[in-house]
Amino acid sequence: MKNILPLFKERKFIIIILSSLLFIQIILFIYFNVFSFQSIKSRAIEKKLLSRFDKNNVIALEISDIKNSLVIKRDNGNWYIIKEKKILTLADAEKVNLYLDILDNLNQGIIRDSGEESETIKKYGFLKNNIKKIIIKSLNRTDYTIYIGASDKIKGTSYIRLNSEKVIRELKSDIAIESDTEPVKWAHQ
């Protein structure tokens, strides 16, 4: 019995030391994870791009590129496709709502470039013949203009500019692919 007592005390001592070390590691992990520069940078990237955007207040979407333009307008709860100031047809409400969800979920992304040099404008697809323009009109007169350059289908990213900003942002979003200017793609089936 006397031989077992020192072993028991020694094991208890080791367990206390190991538990203390584990506790200290957990505290350090939490501290460095929450307050690390990368974590702060991630939170900045994940901030909402359209800060006061409310998809329920959107009354019209204008989507245009060098070839085509169309307006999708809400009237009495229905969405209509308008081209050259004439109502063409009823828009697919589900597709419009999915597109509004994409807009609502846009984050600030990573600023890739200041957008001042012609080489980077070309690199990110902001030449006149590539660019798409989306104007979002809302009830509370908070309008947004998004310019979409190139997209990377493999990475699932789009390069955009917001309103009159020169900076080019890279976002994890399908907005470039979903911003079609063909009325047929938006029409109710």
Steps between C-alpha positions, in 0.01 A plus 500: 500500500786736578646445151175589324446833682803679349400380152149631549634838610743506207223419249275763652781754475562412131128524420481844663804623306370363168155647563655837578706491182195409295304786656781747422517375138126543455516857637793584270325345200186705564701818556704465181204389292273785606756777501727392217553731205371236260179464697447877500572505126249217445230687687566808286476292181173345616332834574195569291578696183159662461464622856145637490368258240158354566379268227139565597542868408641435152267635232718454191815338370668635188750259347704601199809413302637632172239313292182485706318655788183417682305618799327270746240702685265418786140609464219386733712216635590361157828534314491607134766506231519835326703561189507832316233634738250227404385217727602179330382234741467388858837423657575179687450615862707211635799591282468868593485412871805274468683787329397737780638244747831506313506880525406489868778252576778689322790562735773760474743243369869557443617823344719378216602832350455875518365487144705793376719328239377381161686168535304403812174624351561262211616218729181509710266545202394861539534594134195658333419186299514262802337695779149438631314767692229437755297785644290411801216743573315488829204663671714692746703650213813314603620406154809294428698457182717191467746462215596140430823413323642154446403190691690188588260209461748253649552699823140631500609862525398825333683830472286805570498873564235666710343836412775749414782308672813439297614203708455152358361241739513123471190334644398140548180536300321385185376851429693522171344178371148580625489856359359410162365772271288266287128535583443132426718402798281705736158419353237303689476152347 
